[in-house]
Amino acid sequence: MILITGATGFVGPHIVHALRAQDRPVRALVREGANSARLSAWGCETVSGEMGDAASLRRAVEGCDTVIHLVAIINGKPRDFERVMSQGTRDLVAAATDVGVRRLVLMSALGTDEATKDLVPYYRAKWEMEQTVKASGVEYVIFRPSFVFGPEGGALAQFRKIAKLAPVTPIVGPGTQRIQPIWVEDVAAYFAASLDKAEAANRTFELGGPDIVTWNEFWSRLKTSLGTRRPSVHVPVALMRMQAAV
């Protein structure tokens, strides 16, 4: 049995679908009130729980030999990132270790490393999640995808909204940082393929699509596709760091 956290998010359903297409047994950790009808229709078992409830994580992982951990937040106070991402991962890994899970597969993020962990709470939490998984003693695979896009949901929908409605487009730093946007179903395929490959064990993989663009180029292309000419404003990294710490 494969436990998936974050199965009702943007990437999660695509991973569930990829695994069920292979007729693999899947159990999804679902928060109270979350819409899991699509997962159930695909034959995915669901169990109620959340990252802040260690007891629910222990119930969810019972009988599982693999855990795919996707849960993350992008907004909140530093304590929220600690509770949901850092401590939640520690509790999940402890539960997985106790029941003898053979492999942990973690969704991290491109740019996560020791040099960026103090930039914003999100990167610190992602870094701590990686360290928890690596120190678990359980076989692991870590994926650091670049910007993930798809037909619905995800960051692209928010970017489109900003480009269409905001008076200016905020770009962090000079905008020359490069990204490799990757299609959500390609990410799902990597996760599905990682479960049984011996050569993937205890390794970290950075995922990106075929096109490399800067943030300046990305926003320019997006605004062109939407027919908008709203200007961009470059926000200093230090200012973003101060705001994130509030």
N, C-alpha and C positions, 0 to 999 in steps of 0.2 A: 504494500500500500504506500502511496506517495502523498504526503501532506503538503499542501500549498497554502502559505499565508499570503494575504493580499490578492486572493483569487478574483475578487470583484472589482479590482482596480482597472487601470488602462491596459497593462500588459498581461495581467493574470488570466483573463478569459481566453486569450490567444494561446497561452501555455496549456491551460486545461484542455482546450479543443485539440491541440496538437497531441497531447498525451492520450486523450480518449480515442483519437483517430488510430492510435497504435494499440487500442484495447487495453491500455494500462489502467489499473484501479487507482482512482484519485479521490482524495478527501480534501475538502476546502474548509479552512477556518474562516467563519463568516461572522461579522459583527451583528448584534441584535438590530433588526430593522433593515439590514442590507438586502438588496434585491439579488437573490441567488437562483431565480427561476431558470435562467438560461443554463447555469451550471448543472442544475438537476436534470434538465431536459437532455443534456449530453451524457447522463449516467454518472455524474459526479456526486459522491456522498458529501454532505455538509455537516459541520459541527459548529455549534455556537461558541464564540469566545472572542477574545481580543488580546492584544499584546500587553496591556496593562494588568491582565488577570493571569497570574502564573498558574493557578489551579486549572484554568480552562486550557492552557497550553499543554499541561500534562495529560489532560483527558484527550485532547486532539491528537497527540503524538502516539498514543497507545496503539500497538499493532502495526506501526509504520516502519519501513526500512529505509526510507528516503524522505528528506525534507527539502522543499524548495521555498526559500524565504524571500518574499518580495516586499513586505510592508515597509513603507517609509512615509514621512510627511515632508512637505516643503515649506509650510508656514507654521508659526507658533513661537512661543517663548523658548529659551534654551532648555528650561526644565521639561518642556513637552518633548523635545528631541531626545533628551535623556530618558524619559519614561517610556516612550513608544519605541524608539529605535535602539538605544544603547542597552537599557535595562531589559527591555522586551526581548532583545536578542540573547542576552545572557540567560534569561529564564527559559527561553525556547531551547537553546543549546544544552542547558543543564538537563531539561526534560528529555531531549533527544538522546543524550549520552546515557541516561539512566535506563532507557528502554532498548538500547543497543542499535540505534539507527546506524546504518553503514555509510551513508553519504549525505552531506549537507551541500546544497547548491544555493549560493547567495547572490542576490541582485545588488550590486554596488553601483558606482557611477564613475564615468570617466573623469579624471582629474582628482580622484581621491588618492591621497598619499600623505606622508608625514609632513611634507612642505605646505600642504593646503589645509590641514586639519584645524588650524586656528583662524582660518579666513572667515568662515561662517559656521553656525551650529550644525547645519546640514552635513558639511564635509567632516566635521568632528565626529558626528554620530556615525556616518558611513565608515570612517576610519576605525572607530571603536568596534563596529559590527564585524569588520574584516578581522581585526585582531582577536575577537572572541571566537570566531569560527576557526581561525588558524590554531589557536591554543587549545582547542577542544579535544584533540587527540582522535577526532573522527575524520575520516576521509572527506575532503571538501573540494568544491569547484567554485571559484568566484568569477563573476562576470562584471565588467565595468563598461556598460554600453554608453555610447555617445548619445546625443539627442535622439530620442525615439519618436517616430511619427507614424500616424496611421489614419484610417478613414474617419475615426471618431475619437473624441476624448484626447487625453494626453496634453502635453504642453502646447502642441501646435494650435489647438483650439483657443487657448488663452492668448497666444501670440497673435493669432488672426484678429481676435477681439481688440487687443491693444492697438494693432496697426490700423484698424478701422475706426475706432472710437476715441482713442486717447489723442489729446492735442499734439503731443510729441511722443516719439518712440525712445524710451530710455535704454541705453546700451552701457553695460558695465565696462569700465576701463576704455582703452582706445578702440576696442572692437576688432582688433587684429588677431585675436585668438582664433585658432582654427577648430572647426567641428566637422564631424563626419556623420551626418544624419543617417539613421538606420531604420528601415521599415519594421514595424512591430511584429509582423509574422516571421521575419528573419530572426529576430531576437527569440521568439518562441521556439523556432526550429533549433537554435543553438542550445537552449535549455533542455529540450526534449532529447537531443543527441548526447548530452553530457552525462546522462544518468548511468550509462553502462560502460563508457569508454575508460579503460584502465589508464590510457595515456593522459587523460584529463585530470587525474587525481592530484590533489594538492597543488593546483596551479591557478594562476589568476590570468584571465583573458580580457583584453580590451576589444570591444566590439564597435565597428563603424561601418558605414555604407560605402559605396564606391566613389561618392563625390566629397571632396574636401573644400569647404568654404570658410571664410571668416564670418564673424558675427555681423560685420558691416555688410558683407555680400548677402548674407542670409536675409537680413531685414530689407535690404534693397530689392531682392527678388520677390520677397513676400508682398511688399507694398506694391510692386509693379503688377503682380498677379491679381491683386485686389483693386487695382486702379486708384490707389490713394497716393498723395504726395506729401503726407505729413512729415515734418522734419524729425531728425534724430537728435538726441542730446546724450552726450557721453558723461556718465556718472562716475566720479572717482571711486576706485576700489576701496579706499580708506573710509569713504562716506558710507558705502554699503556695509562695510564691516561694523561701523559704529551703529548703524540702524539695526542690523541683525542682532546685536548684543543687547538691545533695549528690551 
